[in-house]
């Protein structure tokens, strides 16, 4: 599970993340929504141990990310919005190295690598250099790496960007299967249909603060219309009146 | 992660192996060119060191003393270089490297990550020192008939000697990024580095080392040695390295200085690791902050651009190129070093004592005018390959913006050409005119050289722009990489050939003119026609190179768009 307690991140006088708390239980897919620049990526980077929080605490699978970084990171699969992959390695080499980082070794490693490559439909390209991959293929390779060590929790930033419908469907299926096996998934996304379809609970962040949290129905109710579509709810909560101004300008 | 820290170095080894397995166009040319230069430098250093050692052996104890001092001096020079290189490299390996985004999310112990990064920092900072010091030590060893243990000692000396200053440099970086954001620290270091290098070069030249070889200005022997010895302090690793190697050269073994080197190296590793475990994450976290933009209110540029008789598109392209250039310290700071080298170049002409060969001075001056022209041509091609050739590649992933805009590739490339031409022409024309004034060459040659520089600037900037468009590298990390690519090497080869042909085409009629003028004889009509033809050929060659280079570049960009 992922537990975030009163997380704050300041850059000088600017507060990017302001007292954010959230909790993702085992088997739950938690949608993390918010407009651009709201603080989603900063929060996820603190959960992954890439950024030092100004204050607050993050726990992954019961381990504090600051105090027990190795244990916490060992339980987490992180899929960033702009992942780094060694371009001059082949897909198999990249995954083998990644497995080693998480302490996987021995004969079973290549079986697991092949299993993941099969799952994400990349087996045909296992010996091709990553530099020749399309954006969608790279995205799927990063997901292979994130799930390789059987994490108990996953933090994923915009997983559907650049994926074709088949790829998006594949990712949704994988996430569902992982959550059925008890993996806690925190997913930042702009695709509200995906959030509505997949997430049991949502957190909406605006200007660094959580402004709504709960199940999809609870968030709808909070926005004032229980029967409304999630897009309208999101726009209402995050200041969607700008859309009307945009319409007028166009 | 369970394995040793070297596991973290595997992707770089695998990447190098995969890269070596793939052949790219121009690999052979590059390998021949750089390999040839490398072998040349290696042989020059080796034979220089061996020759000097043999000469010193004629002076018994004095020779030994000078050799011992010389070894300490060599290591002293490398010490400062390694420390500064360590600062700059550690910024990249510990804080700005992209793969940290992957490694820091993995359960890798801070200690393992530190050792892997430090090993990379030491290797990247010191490879050049190793390349330079190897032929020198080989030369000294072979000329002194040193025992085999000398070569083993050399290896055991260089390793801790490289670790100590790089550790100090890395510690400075750790401190810097915890005070400034890493990207701002990099800019500051870059600027300081070039200012430092420029100042050193100017300082060394201004003390006029050529006076040392003049018998009348030789200092007395005691003063000479005390000057030589002053920077060699027993507290520096360079002294320990020099002493250790000298003892080994004589067949002995200096345990004291070997111990000093190794214990200091190990202690600095441990100390640095402890500091890294304490402050690396906070520094890395700070390095994620976006740096504030410079020249955001640099309105002068917009005012100047508005005043220029250019179309709005070209104005915007010009303003964008200049702002991007000014905001990137790694770009413009290199100009400071170039400026320092230019000042020295002019200073050399100022102190050139041609009066010592009075009968030849008039002739030599005029020969120097062409040497000066060739030098200006080389400066021009170097600046062009470094700053003009990468201009199209510098658009990088943002090139789609140009391609989707209603701008023809012709307009785009010619905008790049003019942006590059104006500063380069000003630079080289100033250099040529000033040097010829200082030399006081014949007025006719002054005019020829001034016109030749205009022609060469048009030709070389056109060629660099065109080839830069023909062989772009939009994915390159920095312009230096683009300049070292196949297209960049091809440009340099063509540029040198063009300069040689231009010197011949302009030099032959000019010397003919001076010959007849000195003898107060009229130039025969046939000869005059030949001279005119030679001048015209130079003009024609420049114009063809310029326009053909540009046209080929535009065609390549058009083909890319289709």
Interface residues (C-beta under 8 A of the other chain):
Chain A: X11 X12 X45 X48 X49 X50 X51 X52 X69 X70 X71 X72 X73 X74 X76 X78 X80 X82 X83 X84 X85 X86 X87 X88 X89 X90 X93 X94 X97 X98 X100 X101 X102 X103 X105 X129
Chain B: X1 X2 X3 X7 X10 X11 X14 X15 X16 X18 X19 X98 X99 X101 X102 X103 X104 X105 X106 X107 X108 X109 X110 X281 X282 X285 X288 X289
